[in-house]
Amino acid sequence: MKRETEDLFNIPWQVKKYETLTGRDSSIYFDVDDFEEIIEHYLLSGEYKQALQVANYAGSVHPSSIPLMLKKAQLLASFNKENHALELLTRVETLDPTNHDIFLTKGAIYSQMMDYEKAIEEYNKAVYGADEPDFVYCNIAFEYENMGNFDKTIEYLDKALKINPDNDLAIYEAAYCFDLLSLTEEGISFFRRLIERNPYSTEAWFNLGVSYINAGLYEKALDALDYSLAIDQDHEHSWFHKGYTLSLLDRHAEAIAAYRESMAEEESDAMKFYYIGECHEKLEDFHEAKNYYLKCTRIDPELADAWVGISICEMETGQTARAVNYLEKALKMDPENVSYLCLLGSTHFLNEEYDKGCAAYEKALGIEPNDEETWLEYAEALVKTGDTAKAGRVIERAIETLPGKNGLLYLTAALLFARGKTQEGSVCLEEAHHADPNGLPLLMKRFPKLCEHPDFTDAATNLCV
């Protein structure tokens, strides 16, 4: 009731009078500005038919009013009567051939009709004399984007920014194009040039920082984001991306502080809680990590990664049975996620539920049989149970599926040594080492007990000589 009362008070007097007069079936007269006010009210209220009725009536009262004709053309286009709208605009253009609003309206209608070249032609006419030519250039850029011509898109966005370096729409659209096309270096050059023209642009520094992140230049990204925050210390996106960059540099405590700076008092973005949870997880503060993952799920219960994060915290604190429950919850949301299935398989093995563990790995391989890491994890889990025979059969299947994968050769060698087949193991190890010398330390890291096997250490030492 309170909102209805407030809305009643917000209704313009012109609308109240218009509705009173129409209710009495009285003659109605308003000047052009007042009719425009009435039409605008109905547009903002979503009452498009009523707006068009007013425009039609207003046109009969003021038949030569160009602003009212433009309003009517826009409304006709909103009812998919584009040709009718264009005919009206052609008549308007004969009355006022230099009115840039006519060209802007025609451009928008041609864009709606997906005739992008004609839209560009009209927008180009509108540039000269426009109150905000930078936004007209943005419109031209969008049409080129619709045509898939991203070089022209960026060219016109640059024109817009030369007129108005603070045009955030142009800045973010340029950033989107560079990201879409993976033009990282070009993006960096673009935003550096923009900063040279406008060194106090928060958004330019921010997008330069994002471009450096995409290029893997994290220290430079931090510098750019810090400049953005020096200009506007409350810039939420800069704080968030600073947190993300710090986490990529394994500076997780600092990342948490930056993420928190990006948060509103009653934050509704679940991903911010997720990323803070992830940082606590990396710091092995599993209690706090779980708290943040839970906060994340309260905002977005369908975010599967958060449930997986909780399961990892439970697993790391010895609560493997509970970890399984959370993983199964995540898999209901994303049943074919191979990473989730492998984690479920690993957790079942920790619980000594070997059949369930094998079933999870087999399902993962059924979805993605060419994932070498899944084969390796599966075989490794079996080796740790002492079932080297079954592990060997898994590796044989893996080699049939993925011939020539050196990681599988190394694992085959490890299994042969574990079974006491020293000679075959040495031959297999030599073959794997010849193909990929870097794989040997990885094998020893994966199976540290191999280093206690004298035959293996002799063979490995001979290879490294």
NUVOBA-376156 format. One record per residue (C-alpha): residue in three letters; x, y, z. Coordinates in Angstrom, 1 decimal, always signed. Each point is the difference from the previous one (the first is absolute). Example, Ala and Ser with C-alpha at 12.3 -4.5 7.8 and 13.67 -1.06 7.14 Angstrom:
// residues 2
doke resn ALA&u +12.3&v -4.5&w +7.8;
doke resn SER&u +1.4&v +3.4&w -0.7;
This chain:
// residues 465
doke resn MET&u +0.0&v +0.0&w +0.0;
doke resn LYS&u +2.8&v +2.4&w +0.9;
doke resn ARG&u +1.7&v -0.6&w -3.5;
doke resn GLU&u -3.3&v +0.6&w -1.8;
doke resn THR&u -0.4&v +3.3&w +2.0;
doke resn GLU&u +3.5&v +1.0&w -0.9;
doke resn ASP&u -0.6&v -0.8&w -3.7;
doke resn LEU&u -3.1&v +2.1&w +0.1;
doke resn PHE&u +1.9&v +3.0&w +1.2;
doke resn ASN&u +2.7&v -0.6&w -2.7;
doke resn ILE&u -2.5&v +0.1&w -2.9;
doke resn PRO&u +0.6&v +3.3&w -2.0;
doke resn TRP&u -2.9&v +2.5&w +0.2;
doke resn GLN&u -0.3&v -0.2&w -3.8;
doke resn VAL&u -0.8&v -3.8&w +0.2;
doke resn LYS&u -2.5&v +0.6&w +2.8;
doke resn LYS&u -1.8&v +2.7&w -2.1;
doke resn TYR&u +0.2&v -2.1&w -3.2;
doke resn GLU&u -1.6&v -3.0&w +1.7;
doke resn THR&u -2.7&v +2.2&w +1.6;
doke resn LEU&u -0.9&v +1.6&w -3.3;
doke resn THR&u +0.0&v -3.3&w -1.9;
doke resn GLY&u -2.2&v -1.5&w +2.7;
doke resn ARG&u -2.5&v +2.9&w -0.5;
doke resn ASP&u +0.3&v -0.4&w -3.8;
doke resn SER&u +0.9&v +3.7&w +0.0;
doke resn SER&u +2.1&v +1.8&w -2.6;
doke resn ILE&u +3.7&v -0.1&w +0.8;
doke resn TYR&u +2.7&v +2.6&w -0.7;
doke resn PHE&u +3.6&v +0.0&w +1.2;
doke resn ASP&u +3.1&v +1.6&w -1.4;
doke resn VAL&u +2.7&v -2.1&w -1.6;
doke resn ASP&u +2.2&v -0.3&w +3.1;
doke resn ASP&u -3.0&v -1.1&w +2.1;
doke resn PHE&u -1.0&v -2.7&w -2.5;
doke resn GLU&u +3.6&v -1.2&w +0.0;
doke resn GLU&u -0.1&v -0.2&w +3.8;
doke resn ILE&u -3.2&v -2.1&w -0.2;
doke resn ILE&u +1.5&v -2.4&w -2.6;
doke resn GLU&u +3.2&v -0.3&w +2.0;
doke resn HIS&u -2.0&v -0.9&w +3.1;
doke resn TYR&u -1.8&v -2.8&w -1.8;
doke resn LEU&u +3.2&v -1.3&w -1.5;
doke resn LEU&u +1.7&v -0.1&w +3.4;
doke resn SER&u -3.0&v -1.8&w +1.4;
doke resn GLY&u +0.1&v -2.6&w -2.8;
doke resn GLU&u -3.4&v +1.1&w -1.4;
doke resn TYR&u +1.1&v +0.1&w -3.6;
doke resn LYS&u -3.4&v -0.2&w -1.6;
doke resn GLN&u -1.2&v +2.9&w +2.1;
doke resn ALA&u +3.2&v +1.9&w -1.0;
doke resn LEU&u -0.7&v -0.6&w -3.7;
doke resn GLN&u -3.7&v +1.2&w +0.5;
doke resn VAL&u +1.2&v +3.2&w +1.6;
doke resn ALA&u +2.6&v +0.5&w -2.8;
doke resn ASN&u -2.7&v -0.5&w -2.7;
doke resn TYR&u -2.3&v +2.5&w +1.7;
doke resn ALA&u +2.8&v +2.5&w +0.7;
doke resn GLY&u +0.9&v -0.2&w -3.7;
doke resn SER&u -3.5&v +1.0&w -0.9;
doke resn VAL&u +0.2&v +3.0&w +2.3;
doke resn HIS&u +3.6&v +1.0&w -1.1;
doke resn PRO&u +0.3&v -1.5&w -3.5;
doke resn SER&u +3.3&v +1.8&w -0.8;
doke resn SER&u +1.8&v -0.8&w +3.2;
doke resn ILE&u +3.2&v -1.8&w -0.8;
doke resn PRO&u +0.7&v -1.2&w +3.6;
doke resn LEU&u -3.5&v -1.6&w +0.1;
doke resn MET&u +0.6&v -1.6&w -3.4;
doke resn LEU&u +3.3&v -1.4&w +1.3;
doke resn LYS&u -1.7&v -1.4&w +3.1;
doke resn LYS&u -2.7&v -1.6&w -2.2;
doke resn ALA&u +2.7&v -1.6&w -2.3;
doke resn GLN&u +1.8&v -1.5&w +3.0;
doke resn LEU&u -3.3&v -1.4&w +1.3;
doke resn LEU&u -0.9&v -1.5&w -3.4;
doke resn ALA&u +3.4&v -1.7&w -0.1;
doke resn SER&u -0.6&v -1.4&w +3.4;
doke resn PHE&u -3.2&v -1.7&w -1.4;
doke resn ASN&u +2.1&v -1.4&w -2.9;
doke resn LYS&u -1.5&v +2.4&w -2.4;
doke resn GLU&u +3.4&v +1.1&w -1.2;
doke resn ASN&u -1.0&v +0.8&w -3.6;
doke resn HIS&u -2.8&v +2.2&w +1.2;
doke resn ALA&u +2.4&v +1.7&w +2.3;
doke resn LEU&u +2.6&v +0.6&w -2.8;
doke resn GLU&u -2.7&v +1.5&w -2.2;
doke resn LEU&u -0.9&v +2.5&w +2.7;
doke resn LEU&u +3.7&v +0.8&w +0.6;
doke resn THR&u +0.5&v +0.7&w -3.8;
doke resn ARG&u -2.8&v +2.5&w +0.2;
doke resn VAL&u +1.6&v +1.6&w +3.1;
doke resn GLU&u +3.3&v +0.2&w -1.7;
doke resn THR&u -1.5&v +2.1&w -2.8;
doke resn LEU&u -1.2&v +2.5&w +2.7;
doke resn ASP&u +3.3&v +0.1&w +1.8;
doke resn PRO&u +2.9&v -1.6&w -2.0;
doke resn THR&u +2.7&v +0.9&w +2.5;
doke resn ASN&u -1.6&v -1.4&w +3.1;
doke resn HIS&u +2.4&v -2.6&w +1.3;
doke resn ASP&u -2.7&v -1.6&w +2.2;
doke resn ILE&u -1.7&v -1.2&w -3.2;
doke resn PHE&u +3.2&v -1.8&w -1.1;
doke resn LEU&u +0.5&v -1.5&w +3.5;
doke resn THR&u -3.5&v -1.3&w -0.1;
doke resn LYS&u +0.3&v -1.4&w -3.5;
doke resn GLY&u +3.3&v -1.6&w +1.0;
doke resn ALA&u -1.6&v -1.7&w +2.9;
doke resn ILE&u -2.8&v -1.3&w -2.1;
doke resn TYR&u +2.3&v -1.3&w -2.7;
doke resn SER&u +2.0&v -1.7&w +2.7;
doke resn GLN&u -3.2&v -1.6&w +1.3;
doke resn MET&u -0.7&v -1.3&w -3.5;
doke resn MET&u +3.6&v -1.4&w -0.1;
doke resn ASP&u +0.9&v +2.3&w -3.0;
doke resn TYR&u +3.2&v +1.0&w +1.7;
doke resn GLU&u +1.6&v +1.7&w -3.1;
doke resn LYS&u -3.0&v +2.4&w -0.2;
doke resn ALA&u +0.1&v +0.5&w +3.7;
doke resn ILE&u +3.6&v +1.1&w -0.2;
doke resn GLU&u -0.8&v +2.3&w -2.9;
doke resn GLU&u -2.7&v +1.8&w +2.1;
doke resn TYR&u +2.2&v +0.2&w +3.1;
doke resn ASN&u +2.8&v +1.5&w -2.1;
doke resn LYS&u -2.4&v +2.8&w -1.0;
doke resn ALA&u -0.9&v +0.5&w +3.7;
doke resn VAL&u +3.6&v +0.5&w +1.2;
doke resn TYR&u +0.3&v +3.6&w -1.1;
doke resn GLY&u -2.1&v +2.2&w +2.2;
doke resn ALA&u -0.7&v -2.7&w +2.5;
doke resn ASP&u +0.0&v +1.1&w +3.7;
doke resn GLU&u +2.1&v -3.1&w +0.9;
doke resn PRO&u +1.8&v -1.1&w -3.2;
doke resn ASP&u +2.1&v -2.6&w +2.1;
doke resn PHE&u -3.2&v -2.0&w +0.6;
doke resn VAL&u -0.9&v +0.2&w -3.7;
doke resn TYR&u +3.4&v -1.5&w -0.8;
doke resn CYS&u -0.7&v -2.7&w +2.6;
doke resn ASN&u -3.2&v -0.8&w -1.9;
doke resn ILE&u +1.9&v -0.3&w -3.2;
doke resn ALA&u +2.5&v -2.3&w +1.8;
doke resn PHE&u -2.8&v -2.2&w +1.2;
doke resn GLU&u -1.3&v -0.4&w -3.6;
doke resn TYR&u +3.4&v -1.1&w -1.2;
doke resn GLU&u +0.1&v -2.4&w +2.9;
doke resn ASN&u -3.3&v -1.4&w -1.1;
doke resn MET&u +1.6&v -0.5&w -3.5;
doke resn GLY&u +3.0&v -1.8&w +1.6;
doke resn ASN&u +2.4&v +2.8&w -1.1;
doke resn PHE&u +1.9&v +0.4&w +3.2;
doke resn ASP&u +2.8&v +2.1&w -1.5;
doke resn LYS&u -2.6&v +2.7&w -0.9;
doke resn THR&u -1.7&v -0.5&w +3.4;
doke resn ILE&u +3.3&v +0.9&w +1.8;
doke resn GLU&u +0.7&v +2.8&w -2.5;
doke resn TYR&u -3.3&v +1.7&w +0.8;
doke resn LEU&u +0.3&v -0.6&w +3.7;
doke resn ASP&u +3.4&v +1.7&w -0.1;
doke resn LYS&u -1.7&v +3.0&w -1.8;
doke resn ALA&u -2.5&v +0.2&w +2.8;
doke resn LEU&u +2.7&v +0.0&w +2.6;
doke resn LYS&u +2.0&v +2.7&w -1.8;
doke resn ILE&u -3.1&v +2.2&w +0.4;
doke resn ASN&u -0.8&v -1.1&w +3.5;
doke resn PRO&u +2.7&v -2.0&w +1.8;
doke resn ASP&u -2.4&v -0.6&w +2.9;
doke resn ASN&u -2.6&v -1.9&w -2.1;
doke resn ASP&u -0.1&v -3.1&w +2.1;
doke resn LEU&u -2.3&v -1.8&w -2.5;
doke resn ALA&u +2.7&v +0.3&w -2.7;
doke resn ILE&u +2.7&v -1.1&w +2.4;
doke resn TYR&u -1.8&v -3.1&w +1.0;
doke resn GLU&u -1.2&v -0.9&w -3.5;
doke resn ALA&u +3.7&v +0.2&w -1.2;
doke resn ALA&u +1.0&v -2.2&w +2.9;
doke resn TYR&u -2.7&v -2.5&w -1.0;
doke resn CYS&u +1.2&v -0.1&w -3.6;
doke resn PHE&u +3.7&v -0.5&w +1.0;
doke resn ASP&u -1.0&v -2.8&w +2.4;
doke resn LEU&u -2.3&v -1.6&w -2.6;
doke resn LEU&u +2.7&v -0.1&w -2.6;
doke resn SER&u +2.8&v -0.8&w +2.4;
doke resn LEU&u +1.9&v +3.1&w -1.1;
doke resn THR&u +1.8&v +0.4&w +3.2;
doke resn GLU&u +3.0&v +2.1&w -1.2;
doke resn GLU&u -2.3&v +2.2&w -2.1;
doke resn GLY&u -2.2&v +0.6&w +3.1;
doke resn ILE&u +3.0&v +1.0&w +2.0;
doke resn SER&u +1.2&v +2.5&w -2.7;
doke resn PHE&u -3.5&v +1.4&w -0.3;
doke resn PHE&u -0.5&v +0.7&w +3.7;
doke resn ARG&u +3.5&v +1.4&w +0.4;
doke resn ARG&u -0.7&v +2.5&w -2.8;
doke resn LEU&u -3.3&v +0.9&w +1.6;
doke resn ILE&u +1.8&v +0.6&w +3.3;
doke resn GLU&u +2.5&v +2.3&w -1.7;
doke resn ARG&u -3.0&v +2.1&w -1.1;
doke resn ASN&u -1.8&v -0.3&w +3.3;
doke resn PRO&u +2.3&v -1.0&w +2.8;
doke resn TYR&u -2.7&v +0.3&w +2.7;
doke resn SER&u -2.4&v -2.5&w -1.6;
doke resn THR&u -0.9&v -2.6&w +2.6;
doke resn GLU&u -1.5&v -2.3&w -2.6;
doke resn ALA&u +3.0&v +0.3&w -2.4;
doke resn TRP&u +2.4&v -1.0&w +2.8;
doke resn PHE&u -2.4&v -2.8&w +1.1;
doke resn ASN&u -0.3&v -1.5&w -3.5;
doke resn LEU&u +3.7&v +0.3&w -0.5;
doke resn GLY&u +0.4&v -2.1&w +3.2;
doke resn VAL&u -2.4&v -2.6&w -1.3;
doke resn SER&u +1.9&v -0.1&w -3.3;
doke resn TYR&u +3.2&v -0.6&w +1.9;
doke resn ILE&u -1.7&v -2.8&w +1.9;
doke resn ASN&u -1.0&v -1.6&w -3.3;
doke resn ALA&u +3.6&v +0.2&w -1.2;
doke resn GLY&u +1.2&v -1.6&w +3.2;
doke resn LEU&u +1.9&v +3.1&w +1.1;
doke resn TYR&u -1.3&v +0.0&w +3.5;
doke resn GLU&u +2.4&v +2.5&w +1.6;
doke resn LYS&u -0.8&v +2.6&w -2.7;
doke resn ALA&u -3.7&v -0.8&w +0.5;
doke resn LEU&u +0.4&v +0.9&w +3.7;
doke resn ASP&u +1.7&v +3.3&w -0.9;
doke resn ALA&u -2.8&v +0.9&w -2.4;
doke resn LEU&u -2.8&v -1.0&w +2.5;
doke resn ASP&u +1.8&v +2.0&w +2.8;
doke resn TYR&u -0.1&v +3.1&w -2.3;
doke resn SER&u -3.7&v -0.5&w -0.6;
doke resn LEU&u -0.5&v -0.2&w +3.8;
doke resn ALA&u +2.1&v +3.1&w +0.6;
doke resn ILE&u -2.4&v +1.9&w -2.2;
doke resn ASP&u -3.1&v -1.7&w +1.5;
doke resn GLN&u +0.6&v -1.9&w +3.2;
doke resn ASP&u -3.6&v -1.3&w -0.1;
doke resn HIS&u +0.2&v -1.6&w -3.4;
doke resn GLU&u -1.5&v -3.4&w +0.7;
doke resn HIS&u +1.3&v -1.8&w -3.2;
doke resn SER&u +3.6&v +1.1&w +0.6;
doke resn TRP&u -0.1&v -1.4&w +3.5;
doke resn PHE&u -1.4&v -3.3&w -1.2;
doke resn HIS&u +2.5&v -0.4&w -2.8;
doke resn LYS&u +2.8&v +1.0&w +2.3;
doke resn GLY&u -1.1&v -2.8&w +2.3;
doke resn TYR&u -0.1&v -2.4&w -3.0;
doke resn THR&u +3.5&v +1.1&w -1.2;
doke resn LEU&u +1.5&v -0.4&w +3.5;
doke resn SER&u -1.5&v -3.5&w +0.2;
doke resn LEU&u +1.7&v -0.9&w -3.3;
doke resn LEU&u +3.2&v +1.1&w +1.6;
doke resn ASP&u -0.7&v -2.3&w +3.0;
doke resn ARG&u -0.3&v +3.1&w +2.2;
doke resn HIS&u -3.2&v -1.3&w +1.5;
doke resn ALA&u -0.2&v +2.0&w +3.3;
doke resn GLU&u +0.4&v +3.2&w -2.0;
doke resn ALA&u -2.6&v -1.3&w -2.5;
doke resn ILE&u -2.5&v -0.5&w +2.7;
doke resn ALA&u +0.4&v +3.6&w +1.2;
doke resn ALA&u -0.5&v +1.3&w -3.5;
doke resn TYR&u -3.0&v -2.2&w -0.6;
doke resn ARG&u -1.6&v +1.3&w +3.2;
doke resn GLU&u +0.6&v +3.6&w -1.1;
doke resn SER&u -2.1&v -0.8&w -3.1;
doke resn MET&u -3.0&v -1.2&w +2.0;
doke resn ALA&u -3.1&v +2.0&w +0.9;
doke resn GLU&u -1.4&v +0.1&w +3.5;
doke resn GLU&u -2.7&v -2.6&w -1.1;
doke resn GLU&u +1.9&v -1.7&w -2.8;
doke resn SER&u -2.1&v -2.0&w -2.4;
doke resn ASP&u +2.8&v -1.2&w -2.4;
doke resn ALA&u +0.5&v -3.7&w +0.9;
doke resn MET&u +3.3&v -0.2&w -1.9;
doke resn LYS&u +1.7&v +2.5&w +2.3;
doke resn PHE&u -0.7&v -2.3&w +2.9;
doke resn TYR&u +1.2&v -3.0&w -2.1;
doke resn TYR&u +3.3&v +1.7&w -0.9;
doke resn ILE&u +0.7&v +0.9&w +3.7;
doke resn GLY&u -0.8&v -3.6&w +0.9;
doke resn GLU&u +2.5&v -1.2&w -2.6;
doke resn CYS&u +2.7&v +2.3&w +1.4;
doke resn HIS&u -0.6&v -1.4&w +3.5;
doke resn GLU&u +0.2&v -3.5&w -1.4;
doke resn LYS&u +3.4&v +0.8&w -1.6;
doke resn LEU&u +1.1&v +1.3&w +3.4;
doke resn GLU&u -1.1&v -3.4&w +1.5;
doke resn ASP&u -2.5&v +1.9&w +2.2;
doke resn PHE&u -2.7&v -2.5&w -0.8;
doke resn HIS&u -2.4&v +1.1&w +2.7;
doke resn GLU&u -0.1&v +3.5&w -1.3;
doke resn ALA&u -0.1&v -1.2&w -3.6;
doke resn LYS&u -3.0&v -2.2&w +0.8;
doke resn ASN&u -1.8&v +3.0&w +1.6;
doke resn TYR&u +0.4&v +2.1&w -3.2;
doke resn TYR&u -1.0&v -2.8&w -2.3;
doke resn LEU&u -3.1&v -0.5&w +2.1;
doke resn LYS&u -0.8&v +3.8&w -0.2;
doke resn CYS&u +0.4&v -0.4&w -3.8;
doke resn THR&u -2.5&v -2.8&w -0.1;
doke resn ARG&u -2.5&v +1.9&w +2.0;
doke resn ILE&u +0.0&v +2.7&w -2.7;
doke resn ASP&u +0.2&v -2.4&w -3.0;
doke resn PRO&u -0.9&v -3.6&w +1.0;
doke resn GLU&u +0.6&v -1.1&w -3.6;
doke resn LEU&u +3.7&v +0.9&w -0.1;
doke resn ALA&u +1.5&v -3.5&w -0.2;
doke resn ASP&u +3.6&v +1.1&w +0.5;
doke resn ALA&u -0.9&v +1.4&w +3.5;
doke resn TRP&u -1.3&v -3.4&w +1.1;
doke resn VAL&u +3.2&v -1.6&w -1.4;
doke resn GLY&u +2.0&v +2.5&w +2.0;
doke resn ILE&u -1.9&v -1.1&w +3.2;
doke resn SER&u +0.7&v -3.6&w -0.8;
doke resn ILE&u +3.7&v +0.7&w -0.3;
doke resn CYS&u +0.0&v +1.7&w +3.4;
doke resn GLU&u -1.7&v -3.0&w +1.5;
doke resn MET&u +2.4&v -2.3&w -1.7;
doke resn GLU&u +3.0&v +1.9&w +1.3;
doke resn THR&u -1.3&v -0.1&w +3.5;
doke resn GLY&u -0.6&v -3.7&w -0.1;
doke resn GLN&u -3.7&v +0.1&w -0.5;
doke resn THR&u +0.1&v -2.1&w -3.2;
doke resn ALA&u -3.6&v -1.4&w +0.4;
doke resn ARG&u -1.4&v +3.5&w +0.1;
doke resn ALA&u +2.2&v +1.0&w -2.9;
doke resn VAL&u -1.7&v -2.7&w -2.1;
doke resn ASN&u -3.4&v +1.5&w +0.8;
doke resn TYR&u +1.0&v +3.5&w -1.2;
doke resn LEU&u +1.6&v -1.4&w -3.1;
doke resn GLU&u -3.1&v -1.9&w -0.9;
doke resn LYS&u -2.0&v +3.2&w +0.5;
doke resn ALA&u +2.3&v +1.8&w -2.5;
doke resn LEU&u -0.3&v -2.9&w -2.5;
doke resn LYS&u -3.8&v +0.3&w +0.1;
doke resn MET&u +0.5&v +3.5&w -1.4;
doke resn ASP&u +2.8&v -1.0&w -2.5;
doke resn PRO&u -0.2&v -3.7&w -0.5;
doke resn GLU&u +2.6&v -0.3&w -2.7;
doke resn ASN&u +2.7&v +2.1&w +1.6;
doke resn VAL&u +3.1&v -2.2&w -0.3;
doke resn SER&u +1.9&v +1.9&w +2.7;
doke resn TYR&u -2.8&v -0.6&w +2.5;
doke resn LEU&u -0.2&v -3.7&w -0.9;
doke resn CYS&u +3.7&v -0.5&w +0.5;
doke resn LEU&u -0.1&v +1.8&w +3.3;
doke resn LEU&u -3.0&v -2.2&w +1.0;
doke resn GLY&u +2.0&v -3.1&w -1.0;
doke resn SER&u +3.0&v +1.1&w +2.0;
doke resn THR&u -2.2&v +0.6&w +3.1;
doke resn HIS&u -1.6&v -3.4&w -0.3;
doke resn PHE&u +3.5&v -1.6&w -0.1;
doke resn LEU&u +0.9&v +2.0&w +3.2;
doke resn ASN&u -3.1&v -1.5&w +1.6;
doke resn GLU&u +1.1&v -3.4&w -1.2;
doke resn GLU&u -3.2&v -0.2&w -2.2;
doke resn TYR&u +2.0&v -1.3&w -2.9;
doke resn ASP&u -2.9&v -1.2&w -2.2;
doke resn LYS&u -1.7&v +3.4&w +0.2;
doke resn GLY&u +3.4&v +1.7&w -0.6;
doke resn CYS&u +0.5&v -2.1&w -3.2;
doke resn ALA&u -3.5&v +0.7&w -1.1;
doke resn ALA&u +0.6&v +3.8&w +0.3;
doke resn TYR&u +3.2&v -0.2&w -2.0;
doke resn GLU&u -1.6&v -2.3&w -2.6;
doke resn LYS&u -2.8&v +2.5&w -0.5;
doke resn ALA&u +2.5&v +2.8&w -0.4;
doke resn LEU&u +1.9&v -2.0&w -2.7;
doke resn GLY&u -3.3&v -0.7&w -1.7;
doke resn ILE&u -0.6&v +3.7&w -0.3;
doke resn GLU&u +3.6&v +1.0&w -0.9;
doke resn PRO&u +2.1&v -3.1&w -1.1;
doke resn ASN&u +2.8&v +2.2&w -1.3;
doke resn ASP&u +0.8&v +1.6&w +3.3;
doke resn GLU&u +3.5&v -1.4&w +0.9;
doke resn GLU&u -0.1&v +1.4&w +3.6;
doke resn THR&u -3.2&v -2.0&w +0.8;
doke resn TRP&u +1.6&v -3.2&w -1.1;
doke resn LEU&u +3.1&v +0.8&w +2.1;
doke resn GLU&u -2.1&v +0.9&w +3.1;
doke resn TYR&u -2.0&v -3.2&w -0.3;
doke resn ALA&u +3.0&v -2.2&w -0.4;
doke resn GLU&u +1.8&v +1.8&w +2.9;
doke resn ALA&u -3.0&v -0.5&w +2.3;
doke resn LEU&u +0.1&v -3.7&w -0.8;
doke resn VAL&u +3.7&v -0.2&w +0.6;
doke resn LYS&u -0.4&v +1.6&w +3.5;
doke resn THR&u -2.5&v -2.8&w +0.9;
doke resn GLY&u +2.6&v -2.6&w -1.0;
doke resn ASP&u -2.0&v -1.2&w -3.0;
doke resn THR&u +2.8&v +0.3&w -2.5;
doke resn ALA&u -1.6&v -2.6&w -2.3;
doke resn LYS&u -3.2&v +2.1&w -0.5;
doke resn ALA&u +2.1&v +3.1&w -0.3;
doke resn GLY&u +2.0&v -1.7&w -2.7;
doke resn ARG&u -3.2&v -0.8&w -1.9;
doke resn VAL&u -1.2&v +3.6&w +0.3;
doke resn ILE&u +3.4&v +1.2&w -1.5;
doke resn GLU&u -0.3&v -2.6&w -2.8;
doke resn ARG&u -3.4&v +1.5&w -0.9;
doke resn ALA&u +1.4&v +3.5&w +0.2;
doke resn ILE&u +2.9&v -0.8&w -2.3;
doke resn GLU&u -2.5&v -1.5&w -2.6;
doke resn THR&u -2.1&v +3.2&w +0.3;
doke resn LEU&u +2.9&v +2.4&w +0.1;
doke resn PRO&u +3.1&v -1.5&w -1.8;
doke resn GLY&u +3.2&v +1.9&w +0.4;
doke resn LYS&u -0.8&v +1.8&w +3.3;
doke resn ASN&u +3.2&v +0.1&w +2.0;
doke resn GLY&u -1.7&v +0.4&w +3.4;
doke resn LEU&u -1.6&v -3.4&w -0.6;
doke resn LEU&u +3.3&v -1.5&w -0.9;
doke resn TYR&u +1.6&v +1.2&w +3.2;
doke resn LEU&u -2.9&v -1.4&w +2.0;
doke resn THR&u +0.3&v -3.4&w -1.8;
doke resn ALA&u +3.7&v +0.0&w +1.0;
doke resn ALA&u -0.9&v +0.7&w +3.6;
doke resn LEU&u -2.5&v -2.9&w +0.0;
doke resn LEU&u +2.6&v -2.4&w -1.4;
doke resn PHE&u +2.5&v +0.9&w +2.7;
doke resn ALA&u -2.8&v -0.4&w +2.6;
doke resn ARG&u -0.7&v -3.5&w -1.3;
doke resn GLY&u +3.7&v -0.9&w +0.1;
doke resn LYS&u +0.4&v +0.0&w -3.8;
doke resn THR&u +3.2&v +2.0&w +0.2;
doke resn GLN&u +1.3&v -0.6&w -3.5;
doke resn GLU&u -3.3&v +0.9&w -1.8;
doke resn GLY&u -0.3&v +2.9&w +2.3;
doke resn SER&u +3.5&v +1.3&w -0.8;
doke resn VAL&u -0.7&v -0.3&w -3.8;
doke resn CYS&u -3.4&v +1.8&w +0.4;
doke resn LEU&u +1.6&v +2.7&w +2.2;
doke resn GLU&u +2.8&v +0.6&w -2.6;
doke resn GLU&u -2.6&v +0.3&w -2.8;
doke resn ALA&u -2.1&v +2.5&w +2.0;
doke resn HIS&u +3.1&v +2.0&w +1.0;
doke resn HIS&u +1.3&v +0.1&w -3.6;
doke resn ALA&u -3.4&v +1.5&w -1.1;
doke resn ASP&u -0.3&v +2.4&w +3.0;
doke resn PRO&u +2.9&v +0.5&w +2.4;
doke resn ASN&u -2.1&v +2.4&w +2.1;
doke resn GLY&u -2.5&v -2.8&w +0.9;
doke resn LEU&u +2.4&v -1.9&w +2.3;
doke resn PRO&u -0.1&v +2.5&w +2.9;
doke resn LEU&u -3.7&v +0.2&w -0.3;
doke resn LEU&u -0.3&v -3.7&w +0.3;
doke resn MET&u +2.1&v +0.0&w +3.1;
doke resn LYS&u -2.1&v +2.7&w +1.5;
doke resn ARG&u -3.2&v -1.9&w -0.8;
doke resn PHE&u +1.4&v -3.3&w +1.4;
doke resn PRO&u +2.5&v +0.9&w +2.7;
doke resn LYS&u +0.3&v -3.6&w +1.1;
doke resn LEU&u +1.6&v -0.9&w -3.3;
doke resn CYS&u +3.1&v +1.7&w +1.4;
doke resn GLU&u +0.2&v -2.7&w +2.6;
doke resn HIS&u +0.2&v -2.6&w -2.7;
doke resn PRO&u +3.8&v -0.6&w -0.7;
doke resn ASP&u -0.5&v -1.4&w -3.5;
doke resn PHE&u -2.1&v +3.1&w -1.0;
doke resn THR&u +2.6&v +2.5&w +1.6;
doke resn ASP&u +2.8&v -1.8&w -1.9;
doke resn ALA&u -1.9&v +0.2&w -3.3;
doke resn ALA&u -0.9&v +3.7&w +0.6;
doke resn THR&u +3.6&v +0.9&w +1.0;
doke resn ASN&u +1.3&v -1.6&w -3.2;
doke resn LEU&u -2.4&v +2.0&w -2.1;
doke resn CYS&u +1.1&v +3.2&w +1.6;
doke resn VAL&u +3.7&v -0.6&w -0.5;
